[in-house]
Amino acid sequence: MLYELLLLIGVVGGGLLLPWAIIGMATGWAPAGWLLWLHLFFLLGGYFVWHWRAKGGTLAMKTWKLRLVTATGHPVGTRQAVVRYLLAWPSVATGVGLLWSLVDPDGQFLHDRLAGTRIIFWDWAQR
């Protein structure tokens, strides 16, 4: 997760800070805080859902040879990826979902269990 956070610095910088800096310089207008949070929520949602759906995992997941699949081992669909993203916010923010992995029989996060997904080890070279 730490490596994912480091990569997200670039996503947030290019997808959130840069556009608002350009808009602010061009118009002199600064967005309300709620608008920035909403933008961030949808930006991160687009990033994660797209990577999980289209590629099976983010760059950080590929680095650690991890892949997101359904509970039955199939590729994750868009709806399931969106559900996982929405459930991950409270799960990770409170820490409950991460602590859940310590007692889960398969070591899965709570948001994975609830969304019907799981993270598996995957050799991306054999794809």
Chimera marker file (.cmm) of the C-alpha trace (Angstrom):
<marker_set name="trace">
<marker id="1" x="0.000" y="0.000" z="0.000" r="1" g="1" b="0" radius="0.5"/>
<marker id="2" x="2.914" y="2.335" z="0.647" r="1" g="1" b="0" radius="0.5"/>
<marker id="3" x="4.229" y="1.812" z="-2.868" r="1" g="1" b="0" radius="0.5"/>
<marker id="4" x="0.726" y="2.437" z="-4.239" r="1" g="1" b="0" radius="0.5"/>
<marker id="5" x="0.611" y="5.686" z="-2.282" r="1" g="1" b="0" radius="0.5"/>
<marker id="6" x="3.891" y="6.826" z="-3.819" r="1" g="1" b="0" radius="0.5"/>
<marker id="7" x="2.547" y="6.175" z="-7.317" r="1" g="1" b="0" radius="0.5"/>
<marker id="8" x="-0.665" y="8.024" z="-6.507" r="1" g="1" b="0" radius="0.5"/>
<marker id="9" x="1.341" y="11.184" z="-5.878" r="1" g="1" b="0" radius="0.5"/>
<marker id="10" x="1.867" y="11.392" z="-9.644" r="1" g="1" b="0" radius="0.5"/>
<marker id="11" x="-1.788" y="10.628" z="-10.401" r="1" g="1" b="0" radius="0.5"/>
<marker id="12" x="-2.992" y="13.312" z="-7.996" r="1" g="1" b="0" radius="0.5"/>
<marker id="13" x="-0.376" y="15.794" z="-9.162" r="1" g="1" b="0" radius="0.5"/>
<marker id="14" x="-1.244" y="15.386" z="-12.828" r="1" g="1" b="0" radius="0.5"/>
<marker id="15" x="-4.958" y="14.760" z="-12.504" r="1" g="1" b="0" radius="0.5"/>
<marker id="16" x="-5.954" y="17.122" z="-9.697" r="1" g="1" b="0" radius="0.5"/>
<marker id="17" x="-3.337" y="19.724" z="-8.830" r="1" g="1" b="0" radius="0.5"/>
<marker id="18" x="-2.191" y="20.586" z="-12.341" r="1" g="1" b="0" radius="0.5"/>
<marker id="19" x="-5.657" y="21.234" z="-13.839" r="1" g="1" b="0" radius="0.5"/>
<marker id="20" x="-6.775" y="23.347" z="-10.878" r="1" g="1" b="0" radius="0.5"/>
<marker id="21" x="-3.515" y="25.311" z="-10.897" r="1" g="1" b="0" radius="0.5"/>
<marker id="22" x="-4.002" y="26.098" z="-14.594" r="1" g="1" b="0" radius="0.5"/>
<marker id="23" x="-7.659" y="27.053" z="-14.062" r="1" g="1" b="0" radius="0.5"/>
<marker id="24" x="-6.697" y="29.193" z="-11.069" r="1" g="1" b="0" radius="0.5"/>
<marker id="25" x="-3.959" y="31.014" z="-12.960" r="1" g="1" b="0" radius="0.5"/>
<marker id="26" x="-6.118" y="31.562" z="-16.033" r="1" g="1" b="0" radius="0.5"/>
<marker id="27" x="-9.268" y="32.717" z="-14.246" r="1" g="1" b="0" radius="0.5"/>
<marker id="28" x="-8.191" y="33.729" z="-10.752" r="1" g="1" b="0" radius="0.5"/>
<marker id="29" x="-10.845" y="31.378" z="-9.385" r="1" g="1" b="0" radius="0.5"/>
<marker id="30" x="-10.192" y="28.803" z="-6.665" r="1" g="1" b="0" radius="0.5"/>
<marker id="31" x="-12.592" y="25.883" z="-6.234" r="1" g="1" b="0" radius="0.5"/>
<marker id="32" x="-14.387" y="25.133" z="-2.995" r="1" g="1" b="0" radius="0.5"/>
<marker id="33" x="-12.884" y="22.432" z="-0.817" r="1" g="1" b="0" radius="0.5"/>
<marker id="34" x="-15.798" y="20.039" z="-1.408" r="1" g="1" b="0" radius="0.5"/>
<marker id="35" x="-15.223" y="20.279" z="-5.163" r="1" g="1" b="0" radius="0.5"/>
<marker id="36" x="-11.571" y="19.320" z="-4.763" r="1" g="1" b="0" radius="0.5"/>
<marker id="37" x="-12.529" y="16.318" z="-2.603" r="1" g="1" b="0" radius="0.5"/>
<marker id="38" x="-15.159" y="15.261" z="-5.120" r="1" g="1" b="0" radius="0.5"/>
<marker id="39" x="-12.624" y="15.570" z="-7.940" r="1" g="1" b="0" radius="0.5"/>
<marker id="40" x="-10.116" y="13.512" z="-5.932" r="1" g="1" b="0" radius="0.5"/>
<marker id="41" x="-12.731" y="10.821" z="-5.185" r="1" g="1" b="0" radius="0.5"/>
<marker id="42" x="-13.633" y="10.413" z="-8.859" r="1" g="1" b="0" radius="0.5"/>
<marker id="43" x="-10.023" y="10.688" z="-10.044" r="1" g="1" b="0" radius="0.5"/>
<marker id="44" x="-8.878" y="7.897" z="-7.734" r="1" g="1" b="0" radius="0.5"/>
<marker id="45" x="-11.996" y="5.887" z="-8.550" r="1" g="1" b="0" radius="0.5"/>
<marker id="46" x="-11.266" y="6.131" z="-12.246" r="1" g="1" b="0" radius="0.5"/>
<marker id="47" x="-7.642" y="5.153" z="-11.699" r="1" g="1" b="0" radius="0.5"/>
<marker id="48" x="-8.341" y="2.104" z="-9.557" r="1" g="1" b="0" radius="0.5"/>
<marker id="49" x="-11.446" y="0.850" z="-11.356" r="1" g="1" b="0" radius="0.5"/>
<marker id="50" x="-9.789" y="1.163" z="-14.754" r="1" g="1" b="0" radius="0.5"/>
<marker id="51" x="-6.613" y="-0.645" z="-13.660" r="1" g="1" b="0" radius="0.5"/>
<marker id="52" x="-8.466" y="-3.404" z="-11.807" r="1" g="1" b="0" radius="0.5"/>
<marker id="53" x="-10.911" y="-3.937" z="-14.676" r="1" g="1" b="0" radius="0.5"/>
<marker id="54" x="-8.671" y="-3.494" z="-17.705" r="1" g="1" b="0" radius="0.5"/>
<marker id="55" x="-5.367" y="-4.835" z="-16.391" r="1" g="1" b="0" radius="0.5"/>
<marker id="56" x="-6.193" y="-6.928" z="-13.327" r="1" g="1" b="0" radius="0.5"/>
<marker id="57" x="-4.122" y="-4.703" z="-11.072" r="1" g="1" b="0" radius="0.5"/>
<marker id="58" x="-2.354" y="-1.402" z="-10.630" r="1" g="1" b="0" radius="0.5"/>
<marker id="59" x="1.336" y="-0.893" z="-11.339" r="1" g="1" b="0" radius="0.5"/>
<marker id="60" x="2.105" y="-1.384" z="-7.651" r="1" g="1" b="0" radius="0.5"/>
<marker id="61" x="0.162" y="-4.659" z="-7.636" r="1" g="1" b="0" radius="0.5"/>
<marker id="62" x="2.059" y="-5.863" z="-10.699" r="1" g="1" b="0" radius="0.5"/>
<marker id="63" x="5.370" y="-5.004" z="-9.049" r="1" g="1" b="0" radius="0.5"/>
<marker id="64" x="4.497" y="-7.251" z="-6.109" r="1" g="1" b="0" radius="0.5"/>
<marker id="65" x="3.000" y="-9.923" z="-8.425" r="1" g="1" b="0" radius="0.5"/>
<marker id="66" x="-0.538" y="-9.450" z="-7.161" r="1" g="1" b="0" radius="0.5"/>
<marker id="67" x="-3.754" y="-9.569" z="-9.159" r="1" g="1" b="0" radius="0.5"/>
<marker id="68" x="-7.357" y="-8.736" z="-8.303" r="1" g="1" b="0" radius="0.5"/>
<marker id="69" x="-9.878" y="-11.408" z="-9.304" r="1" g="1" b="0" radius="0.5"/>
<marker id="70" x="-13.389" y="-12.416" z="-8.350" r="1" g="1" b="0" radius="0.5"/>
<marker id="71" x="-13.915" y="-14.874" z="-5.505" r="1" g="1" b="0" radius="0.5"/>
<marker id="72" x="-14.103" y="-17.600" z="-8.166" r="1" g="1" b="0" radius="0.5"/>
<marker id="73" x="-10.853" y="-16.527" z="-9.862" r="1" g="1" b="0" radius="0.5"/>
<marker id="74" x="-12.268" y="-14.703" z="-12.899" r="1" g="1" b="0" radius="0.5"/>
<marker id="75" x="-11.374" y="-11.183" z="-14.053" r="1" g="1" b="0" radius="0.5"/>
<marker id="76" x="-13.162" y="-8.427" z="-12.149" r="1" g="1" b="0" radius="0.5"/>
<marker id="77" x="-15.991" y="-6.597" z="-13.934" r="1" g="1" b="0" radius="0.5"/>
<marker id="78" x="-16.631" y="-2.869" z="-13.823" r="1" g="1" b="0" radius="0.5"/>
<marker id="79" x="-19.510" y="-3.093" z="-11.350" r="1" g="1" b="0" radius="0.5"/>
<marker id="80" x="-17.526" y="-5.263" z="-8.961" r="1" g="1" b="0" radius="0.5"/>
<marker id="81" x="-14.483" y="-2.971" z="-9.215" r="1" g="1" b="0" radius="0.5"/>
<marker id="82" x="-16.667" y="0.062" z="-8.395" r="1" g="1" b="0" radius="0.5"/>
<marker id="83" x="-18.174" y="-1.746" z="-5.394" r="1" g="1" b="0" radius="0.5"/>
<marker id="84" x="-14.692" y="-2.666" z="-4.162" r="1" g="1" b="0" radius="0.5"/>
<marker id="85" x="-13.522" y="0.933" z="-4.559" r="1" g="1" b="0" radius="0.5"/>
<marker id="86" x="-16.504" y="2.306" z="-2.631" r="1" g="1" b="0" radius="0.5"/>
<marker id="87" x="-16.091" y="-0.252" z="0.161" r="1" g="1" b="0" radius="0.5"/>
<marker id="88" x="-12.339" y="0.325" z="0.368" r="1" g="1" b="0" radius="0.5"/>
<marker id="89" x="-12.757" y="3.931" z="1.529" r="1" g="1" b="0" radius="0.5"/>
<marker id="90" x="-14.293" y="3.181" z="4.945" r="1" g="1" b="0" radius="0.5"/>
<marker id="91" x="-12.398" y="-0.103" z="5.216" r="1" g="1" b="0" radius="0.5"/>
<marker id="92" x="-8.972" y="1.470" z="4.817" r="1" g="1" b="0" radius="0.5"/>
<marker id="93" x="-9.782" y="4.834" z="6.447" r="1" g="1" b="0" radius="0.5"/>
<marker id="94" x="-10.892" y="3.202" z="9.708" r="1" g="1" b="0" radius="0.5"/>
<marker id="95" x="-8.295" y="0.445" z="9.571" r="1" g="1" b="0" radius="0.5"/>
<marker id="96" x="-10.999" y="-2.160" z="10.230" r="1" g="1" b="0" radius="0.5"/>
<marker id="97" x="-10.659" y="-3.684" z="6.779" r="1" g="1" b="0" radius="0.5"/>
<marker id="98" x="-6.920" y="-4.018" z="7.146" r="1" g="1" b="0" radius="0.5"/>
<marker id="99" x="-7.169" y="-5.553" z="10.607" r="1" g="1" b="0" radius="0.5"/>
<marker id="100" x="-9.780" y="-7.932" z="9.233" r="1" g="1" b="0" radius="0.5"/>
<marker id="101" x="-7.102" y="-9.513" z="7.076" r="1" g="1" b="0" radius="0.5"/>
<marker id="102" x="-5.384" y="-10.753" z="10.231" r="1" g="1" b="0" radius="0.5"/>
<marker id="103" x="-8.404" y="-12.910" z="11.170" r="1" g="1" b="0" radius="0.5"/>
<marker id="104" x="-9.757" y="-13.697" z="7.700" r="1" g="1" b="0" radius="0.5"/>
<marker id="105" x="-9.190" y="-17.369" z="6.804" r="1" g="1" b="0" radius="0.5"/>
<marker id="106" x="-7.747" y="-16.364" z="3.411" r="1" g="1" b="0" radius="0.5"/>
<marker id="107" x="-5.976" y="-13.219" z="4.636" r="1" g="1" b="0" radius="0.5"/>
<marker id="108" x="-8.246" y="-11.015" z="2.519" r="1" g="1" b="0" radius="0.5"/>
<marker id="109" x="-9.261" y="-7.446" z="3.341" r="1" g="1" b="0" radius="0.5"/>
<marker id="110" x="-12.816" y="-6.787" z="4.506" r="1" g="1" b="0" radius="0.5"/>
<marker id="111" x="-13.670" y="-4.800" z="1.375" r="1" g="1" b="0" radius="0.5"/>
<marker id="112" x="-12.516" y="-7.735" z="-0.771" r="1" g="1" b="0" radius="0.5"/>
<marker id="113" x="-14.638" y="-10.150" z="1.225" r="1" g="1" b="0" radius="0.5"/>
<marker id="114" x="-17.711" y="-7.902" z="0.914" r="1" g="1" b="0" radius="0.5"/>
<marker id="115" x="-17.168" y="-7.112" z="-2.780" r="1" g="1" b="0" radius="0.5"/>
<marker id="116" x="-16.607" y="-10.754" z="-3.722" r="1" g="1" b="0" radius="0.5"/>
<marker id="117" x="-13.040" y="-10.154" z="-4.855" r="1" g="1" b="0" radius="0.5"/>
<marker id="118" x="-9.671" y="-11.413" z="-3.741" r="1" g="1" b="0" radius="0.5"/>
<marker id="119" x="-6.031" y="-10.658" z="-4.308" r="1" g="1" b="0" radius="0.5"/>
<marker id="120" x="-3.920" y="-13.533" z="-5.568" r="1" g="1" b="0" radius="0.5"/>
<marker id="121" x="-0.260" y="-14.005" z="-6.397" r="1" g="1" b="0" radius="0.5"/>
<marker id="122" x="0.174" y="-13.857" z="-10.168" r="1" g="1" b="0" radius="0.5"/>
<marker id="123" x="3.128" y="-14.222" z="-12.480" r="1" g="1" b="0" radius="0.5"/>
<marker id="124" x="2.492" y="-11.388" z="-14.975" r="1" g="1" b="0" radius="0.5"/>
<marker id="125" x="5.142" y="-12.773" z="-17.319" r="1" g="1" b="0" radius="0.5"/>
<marker id="126" x="3.027" y="-15.904" z="-17.851" r="1" g="1" b="0" radius="0.5"/>
<marker id="127" x="-0.101" y="-13.912" z="-18.721" r="1" g="1" b="0" radius="0.5"/>
<link id1="1" id2="2" r="1" g="1" b="0" radius="0.2"/>
<link id1="2" id2="3" r="1" g="1" b="0" radius="0.2"/>
<link id1="3" id2="4" r="1" g="1" b="0" radius="0.2"/>
<link id1="4" id2="5" r="1" g="1" b="0" radius="0.2"/>
<link id1="5" id2="6" r="1" g="1" b="0" radius="0.2"/>
<link id1="6" id2="7" r="1" g="1" b="0" radius="0.2"/>
<link id1="7" id2="8" r="1" g="1" b="0" radius="0.2"/>
<link id1="8" id2="9" r="1" g="1" b="0" radius="0.2"/>
<link id1="9" id2="10" r="1" g="1" b="0" radius="0.2"/>
<link id1="10" id2="11" r="1" g="1" b="0" radius="0.2"/>
<link id1="11" id2="12" r="1" g="1" b="0" radius="0.2"/>
<link id1="12" id2="13" r="1" g="1" b="0" radius="0.2"/>
<link id1="13" id2="14" r="1" g="1" b="0" radius="0.2"/>
<link id1="14" id2="15" r="1" g="1" b="0" radius="0.2"/>
<link id1="15" id2="16" r="1" g="1" b="0" radius="0.2"/>
<link id1="16" id2="17" r="1" g="1" b="0" radius="0.2"/>
<link id1="17" id2="18" r="1" g="1" b="0" radius="0.2"/>
<link id1="18" id2="19" r="1" g="1" b="0" radius="0.2"/>
<link id1="19" id2="20" r="1" g="1" b="0" radius="0.2"/>
<link id1="20" id2="21" r="1" g="1" b="0" radius="0.2"/>
<link id1="21" id2="22" r="1" g="1" b="0" radius="0.2"/>
<link id1="22" id2="23" r="1" g="1" b="0" radius="0.2"/>
<link id1="23" id2="24" r="1" g="1" b="0" radius="0.2"/>
<link id1="24" id2="25" r="1" g="1" b="0" radius="0.2"/>
<link id1="25" id2="26" r="1" g="1" b="0" radius="0.2"/>
<link id1="26" id2="27" r="1" g="1" b="0" radius="0.2"/>
<link id1="27" id2="28" r="1" g="1" b="0" radius="0.2"/>
<link id1="28" id2="29" r="1" g="1" b="0" radius="0.2"/>
<link id1="29" id2="30" r="1" g="1" b="0" radius="0.2"/>
<link id1="30" id2="31" r="1" g="1" b="0" radius="0.2"/>
<link id1="31" id2="32" r="1" g="1" b="0" radius="0.2"/>
<link id1="32" id2="33" r="1" g="1" b="0" radius="0.2"/>
<link id1="33" id2="34" r="1" g="1" b="0" radius="0.2"/>
<link id1="34" id2="35" r="1" g="1" b="0" radius="0.2"/>
<link id1="35" id2="36" r="1" g="1" b="0" radius="0.2"/>
<link id1="36" id2="37" r="1" g="1" b="0" radius="0.2"/>
<link id1="37" id2="38" r="1" g="1" b="0" radius="0.2"/>
<link id1="38" id2="39" r="1" g="1" b="0" radius="0.2"/>
<link id1="39" id2="40" r="1" g="1" b="0" radius="0.2"/>
<link id1="40" id2="41" r="1" g="1" b="0" radius="0.2"/>
<link id1="41" id2="42" r="1" g="1" b="0" radius="0.2"/>
<link id1="42" id2="43" r="1" g="1" b="0" radius="0.2"/>
<link id1="43" id2="44" r="1" g="1" b="0" radius="0.2"/>
<link id1="44" id2="45" r="1" g="1" b="0" radius="0.2"/>
<link id1="45" id2="46" r="1" g="1" b="0" radius="0.2"/>
<link id1="46" id2="47" r="1" g="1" b="0" radius="0.2"/>
<link id1="47" id2="48" r="1" g="1" b="0" radius="0.2"/>
<link id1="48" id2="49" r="1" g="1" b="0" radius="0.2"/>
<link id1="49" id2="50" r="1" g="1" b="0" radius="0.2"/>
<link id1="50" id2="51" r="1" g="1" b="0" radius="0.2"/>
<link id1="51" id2="52" r="1" g="1" b="0" radius="0.2"/>
<link id1="52" id2="53" r="1" g="1" b="0" radius="0.2"/>
<link id1="53" id2="54" r="1" g="1" b="0" radius="0.2"/>
<link id1="54" id2="55" r="1" g="1" b="0" radius="0.2"/>
<link id1="55" id2="56" r="1" g="1" b="0" radius="0.2"/>
<link id1="56" id2="57" r="1" g="1" b="0" radius="0.2"/>
<link id1="57" id2="58" r="1" g="1" b="0" radius="0.2"/>
<link id1="58" id2="59" r="1" g="1" b="0" radius="0.2"/>
<link id1="59" id2="60" r="1" g="1" b="0" radius="0.2"/>
<link id1="60" id2="61" r="1" g="1" b="0" radius="0.2"/>
<link id1="61" id2="62" r="1" g="1" b="0" radius="0.2"/>
<link id1="62" id2="63" r="1" g="1" b="0" radius="0.2"/>
<link id1="63" id2="64" r="1" g="1" b="0" radius="0.2"/>
<link id1="64" id2="65" r="1" g="1" b="0" radius="0.2"/>
<link id1="65" id2="66" r="1" g="1" b="0" radius="0.2"/>
<link id1="66" id2="67" r="1" g="1" b="0" radius="0.2"/>
<link id1="67" id2="68" r="1" g="1" b="0" radius="0.2"/>
<link id1="68" id2="69" r="1" g="1" b="0" radius="0.2"/>
<link id1="69" id2="70" r="1" g="1" b="0" radius="0.2"/>
<link id1="70" id2="71" r="1" g="1" b="0" radius="0.2"/>
<link id1="71" id2="72" r="1" g="1" b="0" radius="0.2"/>
<link id1="72" id2="73" r="1" g="1" b="0" radius="0.2"/>
<link id1="73" id2="74" r="1" g="1" b="0" radius="0.2"/>
<link id1="74" id2="75" r="1" g="1" b="0" radius="0.2"/>
<link id1="75" id2="76" r="1" g="1" b="0" radius="0.2"/>
<link id1="76" id2="77" r="1" g="1" b="0" radius="0.2"/>
<link id1="77" id2="78" r="1" g="1" b="0" radius="0.2"/>
<link id1="78" id2="79" r="1" g="1" b="0" radius="0.2"/>
<link id1="79" id2="80" r="1" g="1" b="0" radius="0.2"/>
<link id1="80" id2="81" r="1" g="1" b="0" radius="0.2"/>
<link id1="81" id2="82" r="1" g="1" b="0" radius="0.2"/>
<link id1="82" id2="83" r="1" g="1" b="0" radius="0.2"/>
<link id1="83" id2="84" r="1" g="1" b="0" radius="0.2"/>
<link id1="84" id2="85" r="1" g="1" b="0" radius="0.2"/>
<link id1="85" id2="86" r="1" g="1" b="0" radius="0.2"/>
<link id1="86" id2="87" r="1" g="1" b="0" radius="0.2"/>
<link id1="87" id2="88" r="1" g="1" b="0" radius="0.2"/>
<link id1="88" id2="89" r="1" g="1" b="0" radius="0.2"/>
<link id1="89" id2="90" r="1" g="1" b="0" radius="0.2"/>
<link id1="90" id2="91" r="1" g="1" b="0" radius="0.2"/>
<link id1="91" id2="92" r="1" g="1" b="0" radius="0.2"/>
<link id1="92" id2="93" r="1" g="1" b="0" radius="0.2"/>
<link id1="93" id2="94" r="1" g="1" b="0" radius="0.2"/>
<link id1="94" id2="95" r="1" g="1" b="0" radius="0.2"/>
<link id1="95" id2="96" r="1" g="1" b="0" radius="0.2"/>
<link id1="96" id2="97" r="1" g="1" b="0" radius="0.2"/>
<link id1="97" id2="98" r="1" g="1" b="0" radius="0.2"/>
<link id1="98" id2="99" r="1" g="1" b="0" radius="0.2"/>
<link id1="99" id2="100" r="1" g="1" b="0" radius="0.2"/>
<link id1="100" id2="101" r="1" g="1" b="0" radius="0.2"/>
<link id1="101" id2="102" r="1" g="1" b="0" radius="0.2"/>
<link id1="102" id2="103" r="1" g="1" b="0" radius="0.2"/>
<link id1="103" id2="104" r="1" g="1" b="0" radius="0.2"/>
<link id1="104" id2="105" r="1" g="1" b="0" radius="0.2"/>
<link id1="105" id2="106" r="1" g="1" b="0" radius="0.2"/>
<link id1="106" id2="107" r="1" g="1" b="0" radius="0.2"/>
<link id1="107" id2="108" r="1" g="1" b="0" radius="0.2"/>
<link id1="108" id2="109" r="1" g="1" b="0" radius="0.2"/>
<link id1="109" id2="110" r="1" g="1" b="0" radius="0.2"/>
<link id1="110" id2="111" r="1" g="1" b="0" radius="0.2"/>
<link id1="111" id2="112" r="1" g="1" b="0" radius="0.2"/>
<link id1="112" id2="113" r="1" g="1" b="0" radius="0.2"/>
<link id1="113" id2="114" r="1" g="1" b="0" radius="0.2"/>
<link id1="114" id2="115" r="1" g="1" b="0" radius="0.2"/>
<link id1="115" id2="116" r="1" g="1" b="0" radius="0.2"/>
<link id1="116" id2="117" r="1" g="1" b="0" radius="0.2"/>
<link id1="117" id2="118" r="1" g="1" b="0" radius="0.2"/>
<link id1="118" id2="119" r="1" g="1" b="0" radius="0.2"/>
<link id1="119" id2="120" r="1" g="1" b="0" radius="0.2"/>
<link id1="120" id2="121" r="1" g="1" b="0" radius="0.2"/>
<link id1="121" id2="122" r="1" g="1" b="0" radius="0.2"/>
<link id1="122" id2="123" r="1" g="1" b="0" radius="0.2"/>
<link id1="123" id2="124" r="1" g="1" b="0" radius="0.2"/>
<link id1="124" id2="125" r="1" g="1" b="0" radius="0.2"/>
<link id1="125" id2="126" r="1" g="1" b="0" radius="0.2"/>
<link id1="126" id2="127" r="1" g="1" b="0" radius="0.2"/>
</marker_set>
